[in-house]
Amino acid sequence: MIRVPTLLVVLVLILPGLTAAQALPTPDDPIAYAMSAGPPSIAADATIMDSEGNTLRAGTNDWTCIAMPGEPMCLDQQWMAWVDAYMNRHDEVNVTAMGLAYMLRGDEGASNIDPYAEEPTQDNEWVVTGPHLMIIVPDPALLEGIPTDPLVGGPYVMWRDHPLVHVMVPIDDTEVEMPYRP
């Protein structure tokens, strides 16, 4: 027979693991799914949008979390301007200050050289990055000296020769993969 104190000790040891093993939110719950892309301190008060740009919940801070299929993200105002330029394929972005974005669930991949590539090829340097942050700056010259190779470990510049240039900052560099290594 298990004594109550022994059972309590076992439960105290097991419960944290059960909590950590819970599944992450899915797109079936778009608000929780979008919020899972950023730190709780930001996502809790962020505006939440679906992938079509519809507001699902108004926020009270300057952040927006978007329930993009396979790639939820939380963005500051500078990144919202960037996303608008990207989605509308504008080759100009009005970045007036450093911007920060979170993709703590990672991404499904993108070309490291062509912002509009839709799938990996032998020559488009397709890269899949696990949990990461992204940084944009008003002057791309500030990015000089940061490598463009995603596999060197640490931050790397994506789309260096394009107006949508930004820095990818992997949280765990073992999560970066390139299906076709150049």
N, CA, C and O of each residue as an XYZ file, in Angstrom:
728
protein
N       0.848     -1.180      0.000
C       0.000      0.000      0.000
C       0.893      1.243      0.000
O       1.862      1.318      0.755
N       0.560      2.214     -0.850
C       1.310      3.471     -0.930
C       0.798      4.419      0.131
O      -0.403      4.662      0.246
N       1.714      4.942      0.891
C       1.348      5.897      1.930
C       1.116      7.267      1.298
O       1.727      7.584      0.277
N       0.254      8.071      1.880
C      -0.109      9.397      1.364
C       1.110     10.280      1.164
O       1.223     10.896      0.104
N       2.042     10.383      2.131
C       3.203     11.243      1.891
C       4.015     10.789      0.673
O       4.504     11.631     -0.081
N       4.168      9.490      0.467
C       4.906      8.974     -0.686
C       4.179      9.347     -1.971
O       4.811      9.767     -2.939
N       2.874      9.198     -1.989
C       2.070      9.558     -3.154
C       2.205     11.041     -3.467
O       2.327     11.415     -4.633
N       2.184     11.888     -2.448
C       2.339     13.329     -2.665
C       3.699     13.660     -3.264
O       3.798     14.503     -4.156
N       4.741     13.006     -2.781
C       6.082     13.234     -3.327
C       6.117     12.834     -4.797
O       6.662     13.566     -5.623
N       5.546     11.692     -5.131
C       5.514     11.227     -6.528
C       4.747     12.221     -7.393
O       5.197     12.556     -8.489
N       3.603     12.696     -6.921
C       2.821     13.664     -7.693
C       3.575     14.974     -7.893
O       3.551     15.551     -8.980
N       4.241     15.438     -6.847
C       5.011     16.676     -6.960
C       6.121     16.516     -7.997
O       6.436     17.465     -8.715
N       6.708     15.342     -8.080
C       7.779     15.100     -9.045
C       7.248     14.910    -10.460
O       7.922     15.284    -11.420
N       6.065     14.341    -10.609
C       5.522     14.022    -11.935
C       4.759     15.189    -12.548
O       4.876     15.401    -13.755
N       3.996     15.944    -11.799
C       3.123     16.986    -12.354
C       3.847     18.016    -13.207
O       3.336     18.360    -14.273
N       5.013     18.531    -12.804
C       5.682     19.491    -13.690
C       5.993     18.902    -15.062
O       5.870     19.595    -16.072
N       6.386     17.653    -15.111
C       6.670     17.002    -16.390
C       5.424     16.860    -17.242
O       5.489     17.008    -18.463
N       4.295     16.575    -16.620
C       3.050     16.461    -17.367
C       2.657     17.804    -17.965
O       2.175     17.866    -19.096
N       2.862     18.872    -17.213
C       2.562     20.207    -17.718
C       3.447     20.544    -18.906
O       2.964     21.074    -19.907
N       4.729     20.243    -18.809
C       5.665     20.552    -19.890
C       5.378     19.727    -21.137
O       5.683     20.159    -22.249
N       4.794     18.545    -20.966
C       4.556     17.665    -22.099
C       3.256     17.983    -22.846
O       2.971     17.366    -23.871
N       2.473     18.931    -22.348
C       1.222     19.272    -23.001
C       1.487     19.792    -24.409
O       2.491     20.456    -24.666
N       0.569     19.477    -25.309
C       0.714     19.910    -26.701
C       0.582     21.428    -26.813
O      -0.160     22.067    -26.067
N       1.319     21.977    -27.759
C       1.206     23.412    -28.038
C      -0.127     23.694    -28.714
O      -0.697     22.800    -29.339
N      -0.636     24.919    -28.602
C      -1.889     25.266    -29.270
C      -1.785     25.040    -30.776
O      -0.716     25.183    -31.371
N      -2.900     24.689    -31.367
C      -2.963     24.436    -32.812
C      -3.741     25.559    -33.493
O      -4.367     26.379    -32.820
N      -3.703     25.600    -34.827
C      -4.492     26.609    -35.550
C      -5.993     26.517    -35.287
O      -6.731     27.448    -35.606
N      -6.455     25.400    -34.707
C      -7.877     25.290    -34.364
C      -8.282     26.295    -33.291
O      -9.458     26.635    -33.159
N      -7.312     26.763    -32.536
C      -7.522     27.825    -31.544
C      -6.599     28.970    -31.966
O      -5.521     29.130    -31.394
N      -7.009     29.779    -32.970
C      -6.089     30.747    -33.567
C      -5.531     31.786    -32.593
O      -4.412     32.261    -32.783
N      -6.275     32.142    -31.572
C      -5.764     33.131    -30.623
C      -4.614     32.529    -29.816
O      -3.542     33.128    -29.736
N      -4.819     31.372    -29.227
C      -3.750     30.717    -28.460
C      -2.578     30.358    -29.372
O      -1.419     30.462    -28.972
N      -2.885     29.936    -30.594
C      -1.836     29.570    -31.552
C      -0.957     30.786    -31.866
O       0.269     30.685    -31.835
N      -1.568     31.917    -32.163
C      -0.809     33.137    -32.455
C       0.010     33.557    -31.241
O       1.176     33.928    -31.372
N      -0.594     33.498    -30.073
C       0.096     33.911    -28.854
C       1.297     33.024    -28.546
O       2.245     33.474    -27.903
N       1.270     31.780    -28.991
C       2.369     30.854    -28.690
C       3.655     31.216    -29.422
O       4.698     30.617    -29.159
N       3.605     32.173    -30.326
C       4.789     32.590    -31.082
C       5.675     33.547    -30.300
O       6.847     33.713    -30.638
N       5.141     34.175    -29.267
C       5.910     35.186    -28.545
C       5.959     34.921    -27.060
O       5.278     34.028    -26.556
N       6.763     35.695    -26.361
C       6.805     35.563    -24.903
C       5.448     35.923    -24.302
O       4.792     36.847    -24.783
N       5.022     35.220    -23.274
C       3.726     35.518    -22.654
C       3.579     36.974    -22.240
O       2.479     37.521    -22.324
N       4.647     37.616    -21.797
C       4.571     39.014    -21.352
C       4.194     39.954    -22.495
O       3.654     41.032    -22.248
N       4.464     39.570    -23.720
C       4.095     40.371    -24.894
C       2.767     39.895    -25.460
O       1.871     40.698    -25.717
N       2.643     38.581    -25.656
C       1.462     38.018    -26.312
C       0.177     38.239    -25.528
O      -0.896     38.358    -26.121
N       0.270     38.296    -24.205
C      -0.930     38.436    -23.375
C      -1.734     39.682    -23.711
O      -2.961     39.668    -23.615
N      -1.062     40.761    -24.102
C      -1.749     42.020    -24.380
C      -1.675     42.435    -25.847
O      -2.040     43.558    -26.194
N      -1.201     41.531    -26.712
C      -1.046     41.848    -28.132
C      -2.372     41.771    -28.874
O      -3.289     41.059    -28.463
N      -2.459     42.510    -29.968
C      -3.566     42.336    -30.908
C      -3.347     40.988    -31.583
O      -2.212     40.636    -31.903
N      -4.408     40.237    -31.802
C      -4.302     38.928    -32.446
C      -5.030     38.991    -33.778
O      -6.184     39.412    -33.859
N      -4.320     38.558    -34.832
C      -4.901     38.544    -36.180
C      -4.828     37.144    -36.765
O      -3.967     36.344    -36.398
N      -5.750     36.864    -37.684
C      -5.652     35.615    -38.427
C      -4.772     35.843    -39.655
O      -4.288     36.953    -39.874
N      -4.567     34.813    -40.441
C      -3.647     34.916    -41.580
C      -4.183     35.808    -42.699
O      -3.430     36.187    -43.595
N      -5.461     36.146    -42.661
C      -6.039     37.047    -43.657
C      -6.031     38.499    -43.201
O      -6.487     39.380    -43.930
N      -5.523     38.751    -42.015
C      -5.446     40.123    -41.512
C      -6.662     40.557    -40.721
O      -6.784     41.733    -40.378
N      -7.568     39.632    -40.421
C      -8.735     39.963    -39.607
C      -8.333     40.005    -38.135
O      -7.625     39.120    -37.654
N      -8.785     41.027    -37.428
C      -8.486     41.137    -36.002
C      -9.394     40.193    -35.234
O     -10.619     40.288    -35.309
N      -8.777     39.281    -34.497
C      -9.520     38.335    -33.673
C      -9.680     38.847    -32.254
O     -10.634     38.502    -31.557
N      -8.718     39.688    -31.831
C      -8.767     40.274    -30.497
C      -7.957     41.563    -30.518
O      -6.812     41.573    -30.970
N      -8.540     42.629    -30.038
C      -7.807     43.893    -29.931
C      -6.836     43.809    -28.769
O      -7.131     43.204    -27.739
N      -5.683     44.419    -28.944
C      -4.665     44.394    -27.907
C      -4.527     45.736    -27.212
O      -5.140     46.729    -27.604
N      -3.707     45.740    -26.171
C      -3.470     46.971    -25.420
C      -1.998     47.366    -25.419
O      -1.623     48.332    -24.754
N      -1.157     46.637    -26.152
C       0.238     47.040    -26.292
C       0.525     47.268    -27.785
O      -0.401     47.233    -28.596
N       1.753     47.493    -28.147
C       2.097     47.793    -29.539
C       2.513     46.559    -30.328
O       3.227     46.680    -31.324
N       2.089     45.390    -29.910
C       2.458     44.138    -30.564
C       1.255     43.507    -31.236
O       0.113     43.693    -30.817
N       1.544     42.749    -32.299
C       0.517     41.998    -33.007
C       1.028     40.574    -33.193
O       2.138     40.365    -33.682
N       0.218     39.602    -32.803
C       0.547     38.198    -33.034
C      -0.379     37.688    -34.123
O      -1.590     37.906    -34.081
N       0.206     37.008    -35.095
C      -0.545     36.554    -36.266
C      -0.532     35.033    -36.317
O       0.514     34.403    -36.166
N      -1.700     34.458    -36.532
C      -1.856     33.009    -36.607
C      -1.571     32.520    -38.030
O      -2.460     31.975    -38.684
N      -0.350     32.710    -38.508
C       0.034     32.231    -39.836
C       0.144     30.711    -39.782
O       0.788     30.179    -38.878
N      -0.472     29.994    -40.732
C      -0.383     28.531    -40.711
C       1.075     28.066    -40.741
O       1.835     28.421    -41.642
N       1.446     27.272    -39.746
C       2.793     26.723    -39.668
C       3.853     27.702    -39.216
O       4.987     27.302    -38.953
N       3.509     28.982    -39.117
C       4.501     29.997    -38.778
C       3.900     31.155    -37.991
O       3.961     32.299    -38.441
N       3.321     30.881    -36.824
C       2.780     32.008    -36.052
C       3.901     32.953    -35.653
O       5.044     32.537    -35.468
N       3.562     34.224    -35.524
C       4.577     35.230    -35.208
C       3.995     36.354    -34.380
O       2.801     36.643    -34.454
N       4.853     36.993    -33.584
C       4.483     38.196    -32.834
C       5.420     39.312    -33.272
O       6.640     39.153    -33.247
N       4.841     40.447    -33.676
C       5.590     41.514    -34.326
C       5.361     42.861    -33.666
O       4.262     43.167    -33.204
N       6.425     43.663    -33.629
C       6.239     45.044    -33.186
C       5.768     45.881    -34.390
O       5.570     45.343    -35.480
N       5.593     47.176    -34.193
C       5.047     48.033    -35.253
C       5.965     48.136    -36.476
O       5.481     48.213    -37.605
N       7.278     48.137    -36.262
C       8.207     48.176    -37.398
C       8.036     46.922    -38.254
O       8.044     46.988    -39.483
N       7.884     45.795    -37.594
C       7.695     44.546    -38.336
C       6.339     44.480    -39.023
O       6.212     43.832    -40.062
N       5.340     45.124    -38.479
C       4.042     45.150    -39.155
C       4.168     45.872    -40.495
O       3.553     45.461    -41.479
N       4.960     46.946    -40.542
C       5.216     47.631    -41.812
C       5.986     46.723    -42.748
O       5.722     46.707    -43.950
N       6.928     45.970    -42.222
C       7.709     45.022    -43.015
C       6.797     43.951    -43.604
O       6.885     43.645    -44.793
N       5.914     43.374    -42.770
C       4.997     42.325    -43.245
C       4.086     42.865    -44.343
O       3.805     42.167    -45.317
N       3.627     44.096    -44.191
C       2.799     44.706    -45.229
C       3.568     44.787    -46.549
O       3.030     44.452    -47.604
N       4.811     45.227    -46.490
C       5.631     45.301    -47.717
C       5.854     43.913    -48.295
O       5.762     43.728    -49.509
N       6.142     42.944    -47.456
C       6.371     41.577    -47.921
C       5.117     40.995    -48.569
O       5.177     40.469    -49.680
N       3.987     41.089    -47.879
C       2.742     40.502    -48.383
C       2.290     41.152    -49.684
O       1.698     40.489    -50.536
N       2.561     42.425    -49.841
C       2.162     43.137    -51.052
C       3.296     43.239    -52.073
O       3.173     43.925    -53.088
N       4.392     42.552    -51.793
C       5.556     42.496    -52.683
C       6.082     43.875    -53.068
O       6.442     44.132    -54.216
N       6.112     44.748    -52.070
C       6.722     46.066    -52.267
C       8.213     45.938    -52.003
O       8.622     45.275    -51.050
N       9.005     46.554    -52.820
C      10.442     46.488    -52.616
C      10.966     47.650    -51.795
O      12.161     47.943    -51.811
N      10.075     48.307    -51.084
C      10.478     49.354    -50.151
C       9.760     49.116    -48.837
O       8.575     48.783    -48.801
N      10.505     49.296    -47.762
C       9.943     49.158    -46.422
C      10.311     50.418    -45.658
O      11.472     50.829    -45.654
N       9.345     51.022    -45.023
C       9.605     52.230    -44.252
C       9.935     51.855    -42.805
O       9.097     51.961    -41.909
N      11.180     51.414    -42.602
C      11.641     51.073    -41.259
C      12.290     52.318    -40.677
O      13.276     52.820    -41.217
N      11.742     52.813    -39.584
C      12.252     54.050    -38.992
C      13.019     53.822    -37.692
O      13.636     54.746    -37.162
N      12.981     52.603    -37.185
C      13.675     52.256    -35.944
C      13.947     50.756    -35.961
O      13.421     50.029    -36.804
N      14.763     50.308    -35.035
C      14.978     48.871    -34.931
C      13.656     48.199    -34.613
O      12.871     48.705    -33.812
N      13.409     47.054    -35.245
C      12.188     46.301    -35.003
C      12.505     44.882    -34.572
O      13.548     44.327    -34.918
N      11.588     44.307    -33.811
C      11.784     42.970    -33.276
C      10.552     42.122    -33.549
O       9.417     42.582    -33.424
N      10.803     40.867    -33.927
C       9.723     39.914    -34.146
C      10.105     38.592    -33.489
O      11.282     38.238    -33.416
N       9.106     37.875    -33.017
C       9.312     36.563    -32.408
C       8.631     35.506    -33.257
O       7.495     35.678    -33.700
N       9.337     34.420    -33.474
C       8.762     33.218    -34.062
C       9.245     32.049    -33.202
O      10.071     31.244    -33.630
N       8.717     31.976    -31.993
C       9.192     31.001    -31.031
C       8.751     29.581    -31.354
O       9.153     28.641    -30.669
N       7.926     29.409    -32.390
C       7.548     28.075    -32.851
C       8.334     27.695    -34.113
O       8.116     26.628    -34.689
N       9.250     28.578    -34.537
C      10.036     28.308    -35.733
C       9.260     28.623    -36.997
O       8.186     29.223    -36.961
N       9.837     28.198    -38.123
C       9.179     28.432    -39.410
C       9.239     27.181    -40.257
O       9.900     26.206    -39.898
N       8.540     27.210    -41.392
C       8.521     26.071    -42.305
C       9.573     26.202    -43.391
O       9.722     25.314    -44.230
N      10.297     27.300    -43.377
C      11.383     27.478    -44.324
C      11.147     28.611    -45.299
O      10.014     28.991    -45.595
N      12.268     29.141    -45.792
C      12.258     30.215    -46.782
C      13.612     30.216    -47.464
O      14.596     29.702    -46.931
N      13.646     30.795    -48.639
C      14.927     30.970    -49.310
C      15.721     32.025    -48.559
O      15.165     33.024    -48.103
N      17.003     31.802    -48.433
C      17.862     32.779    -47.767
C      18.264     33.904    -48.712
O      18.871     34.883    -48.276
N      17.937     33.785    -50.001
C      18.338     34.808    -50.970
C      17.169     35.404    -51.752
O      17.284     36.511    -52.276
N      16.044     34.686    -51.839
C      14.890     35.149    -52.619
C      13.661     35.214    -51.717
O      13.115     34.173    -51.354
N      13.213     36.415    -51.348
C      12.088     36.524    -50.415
C      10.796     35.899    -50.918
O       9.918     35.572    -50.119
N      10.666     35.729    -52.224
C       9.391     35.253    -52.747
C       9.431     33.810    -53.243
O       8.461     33.335    -53.834
N      10.543     33.107    -53.009
C      10.613     31.686    -53.365
C       9.592     30.920    -52.533
O       9.404     31.204    -51.350
N       8.938     29.952    -53.157
C       7.880     29.235    -52.469
C       8.248     27.827    -52.033
O       7.504     27.201    -51.278
N       9.385     27.320    -52.497
C       9.800     25.977    -52.113
C      11.308     25.834    -52.297
O      11.927     26.626    -53.008
N      11.893     24.831    -51.661
C      13.345     24.664    -51.781
C      13.755     24.195    -53.174
O      13.075     23.392    -53.812
N      14.882     24.722    -53.616
C      15.506     24.259    -54.854
C      16.999     24.091    -54.587
O      17.486     24.450    -53.515
N      17.717     23.549    -55.552
C      19.155     23.342    -55.392
C      19.917     24.655    -55.224
O      21.002     24.665    -54.642
N      19.361     25.773    -55.728
C      20.134     27.008    -55.732
C      19.507     28.187    -54.984
O      20.008     29.305    -55.103
N      18.433     27.981    -54.219
C      17.844     29.138    -53.537
C      18.141     29.187    -52.035
O      17.529     29.965    -51.305
N      19.078     28.356    -51.580
C      19.507     28.385    -50.181
C      18.332     28.331    -49.200
O      18.223     29.166    -48.303
N      17.467     27.350    -49.380
C      16.308     27.185    -48.508
C      16.774     26.875    -47.097
O      17.625     26.008    -46.897
N      16.226     27.575    -46.123
C      16.619     27.382    -44.735
C      15.379     27.275    -43.852
O      14.432     28.050    -43.985
N      15.407     26.304    -42.955
C      14.342     26.111    -41.974
C      14.946     26.447    -40.619
O      15.937     25.846    -40.205
N      14.348     27.401    -39.938
C      14.886     27.857    -38.669
C      13.901     27.516    -37.558
O      12.710     27.812    -37.658
N      14.403     26.901    -36.515
C      13.576     26.607    -35.348
C      13.229     27.901    -34.632
O      13.233     28.962    -35.256
N      12.935     27.848    -33.365
C      12.571     29.063    -32.624
C      13.609     30.169    -32.829
O      14.812     29.948    -32.693
N      13.110     31.368    -33.160
C      14.041     32.467    -33.431
C      13.391     33.825    -33.229
O      12.172     33.957    -33.130
N      14.255     34.822    -33.172
C      13.863     36.225    -33.184
C      14.282     36.780    -34.535
O      15.130     36.196    -35.209
N      13.704     37.886    -34.933
C      14.122     38.570    -36.151
C      14.267     40.054    -35.832
O      13.492     40.622    -35.063
N      15.271     40.660    -36.437
C      15.562     42.075    -36.191
C      15.646     42.799    -37.528
O      16.279     42.315    -38.467
N      15.004     43.963    -37.609
C      15.174     44.850    -38.758
C      15.726     46.170    -38.253
O      15.509     46.565    -37.107
N      16.444     46.836    -39.138
C      17.046     48.129    -38.791
C      16.785     49.108    -39.929
O      16.595     48.685    -41.069
N      16.773     50.411    -39.641
C      16.491     51.395    -40.682
C      17.596     51.511    -41.733
O      17.329     51.918    -42.864
N      18.827     51.160    -41.374
C      19.943     51.271    -42.306
C      20.612     49.907    -42.458
O      21.293     49.454    -41.538
N      20.429     49.240    -43.608
C      21.030     47.914    -43.807
C      22.551     47.888    -43.635
O      23.123     46.821    -43.411
N      23.211     49.041    -43.736
C      24.662     49.083    -43.517
C      25.010     48.642    -42.094
O      26.129     48.195    -41.839
N      24.058     48.765    -41.169
C      24.299     48.332    -39.798
C      24.463     46.818    -39.686
O      24.910     46.311    -38.657
N      24.100     46.104    -40.744
C      24.174     44.642    -40.725
C      25.497     44.110    -41.270
O      25.733     42.902    -41.260
N      26.353     45.004    -41.741
C      27.653     44.580    -42.258
C      28.416     43.817    -41.180
O      28.413     44.194    -40.008
N      29.059     42.749    -41.598
C      29.838     41.943    -40.671
C      29.065     40.779    -40.083
O      29.669     39.874    -39.509
N      27.750     40.777    -40.208
C      26.948     39.639    -39.741
C      26.911     38.635    -40.889
O      26.600     39.017    -42.018
N      27.221     37.355    -40.633
C      27.269     36.375    -41.721
C      25.906     36.156    -42.371
O      24.867     36.418    -41.766
N      25.927     35.677    -43.604
C      24.698     35.308    -44.306
C      24.487     33.799    -44.289
O      23.429     33.322    -44.698
N      25.457     33.054    -43.830
C      25.362     31.593    -43.787
C      24.619     31.174    -42.526
O      25.101     31.397    -41.415
N      23.436     30.562    -42.696
C      22.648     30.167    -41.531
C      23.290     29.067    -40.692
O      22.915     28.872    -39.536
N      24.240     28.356    -41.258
C      24.802     27.210    -40.554
C      26.084     27.506    -39.787
O      26.666     26.597    -39.196
N      26.537     28.759    -39.784
C      27.757     29.066    -39.026
C      27.484     29.114    -37.529
O      28.418     29.084    -36.728
N      26.236     29.186    -37.151
C      25.861     29.265    -35.742
C      25.617     30.705    -35.347
O      26.422     31.585    -35.652
N      24.526     30.941    -34.681
C      24.199     32.289    -34.240
C      23.437     33.077    -35.277
O      22.926     32.511    -36.244
N      23.357     34.394    -35.081
C      22.580     35.252    -36.000
C      23.148     35.224    -37.415
O      24.345     35.030    -37.625
N      22.249     35.423    -38.376
C      22.657     35.538    -39.776
C      21.712     36.494    -40.498
O      20.556     36.662    -40.112
N      22.229     37.111    -41.547
C      21.435     38.050    -42.341
C      20.702     37.270    -43.429
O      21.300     36.478    -44.157
N      19.413     37.508    -43.521
C      18.590     36.916    -44.574
C      18.249     38.007    -45.573
O      17.887     39.119    -45.188
N      18.363     37.692    -46.843
C      18.012     38.571    -47.959
C      18.876     39.833    -47.985
O      18.366     40.938    -48.171
N      20.194     39.658    -47.798
C      21.129     40.790    -47.705
C      20.974     41.791    -48.846
O      21.038     42.998    -48.611
N      20.773     41.323    -50.064
C      20.734     42.224    -51.212
C      19.312     42.636    -51.594
O      19.056     43.002    -52.742
N      18.407     42.577    -50.651
C      17.003     42.931    -50.922
C      16.534     43.933    -49.864
O      17.006     43.891    -48.728
N      15.616     44.830    -50.220
C      15.110     45.794    -49.220
C      14.463     45.151    -47.989
O      14.336     45.806    -46.954
N      14.054     43.892    -48.080
C      13.448     43.205    -46.940
C      14.497     42.528    -46.049
O      14.162     41.648    -45.256
N      15.737     42.929    -46.177
C      16.843     42.362    -45.405
C      16.550     42.438    -43.912
O      15.992     43.420    -43.423
N      16.935     41.387    -43.198
C      16.757     41.350    -41.749
C      17.716     40.335    -41.144
O      18.361     39.569    -41.860
N      17.801     40.338    -39.827
C      18.660     39.397    -39.114
C      17.795     38.327    -38.471
O      16.795     38.613    -37.812
N      18.207     37.094    -38.682
C      17.582     35.947    -38.022
C      18.453     35.592    -36.820
O      19.672     35.479    -36.945
N      17.836     35.418    -35.670
C      18.581     35.088    -34.458
C      18.013     33.781    -33.894
O      17.066     33.791    -33.108
N      18.608     32.657    -34.309
C      18.120     31.373    -33.778
C      18.320     31.305    -32.273
O      19.357     31.718    -31.753
N      17.339     30.790    -31.593
C      17.449     30.619    -30.153
C      18.275     29.378    -29.853
O      18.977     29.314    -28.844
N      18.186     28.395    -30.737
C      18.959     27.165    -30.597
C      19.500     26.838    -31.983
O      18.764     26.342    -32.836
N      20.780     27.110    -32.213
C      21.323     26.969    -33.573
C      21.312     25.536    -34.091
O      21.563     25.325    -35.277
N      21.034     24.555    -33.256
C      20.917     23.199    -33.765
C      19.614     23.009    -34.526
O      19.424     21.987    -35.185
N      18.723     23.976    -34.441
C      17.437     23.891    -35.119
C      17.498     24.380    -36.570
O      16.530     24.204    -37.309
N      18.608     24.987    -36.996
C      18.703     25.521    -38.349
C      19.081     24.394    -39.307
O      20.037     23.656    -39.070
N      18.315     24.276    -40.392
C      18.552     23.225    -41.378
C      18.499     23.822    -42.769
O      17.774     24.785    -43.017
N      19.266     23.248    -43.666
C      19.196     23.614    -45.080
C      19.067     22.315    -45.875
O      20.018     21.535    -45.930
N      17.899     22.068    -46.496
C      17.718     20.820    -47.240
C      18.760     20.631    -48.344
O      19.231     19.517    -48.576
N      19.113     21.716    -49.017
C      20.138     21.666    -50.057
C      21.252     22.596    -49.626
O      21.126     23.814    -49.750
N      22.317     22.052    -49.132
C      23.445     22.880    -48.702
C      24.141     23.426    -49.947
O      24.545     22.646    -50.810
N      24.297     24.794    -50.065
C      24.948     25.358    -51.242
C      26.413     24.944    -51.346
O      27.102     25.340    -52.286
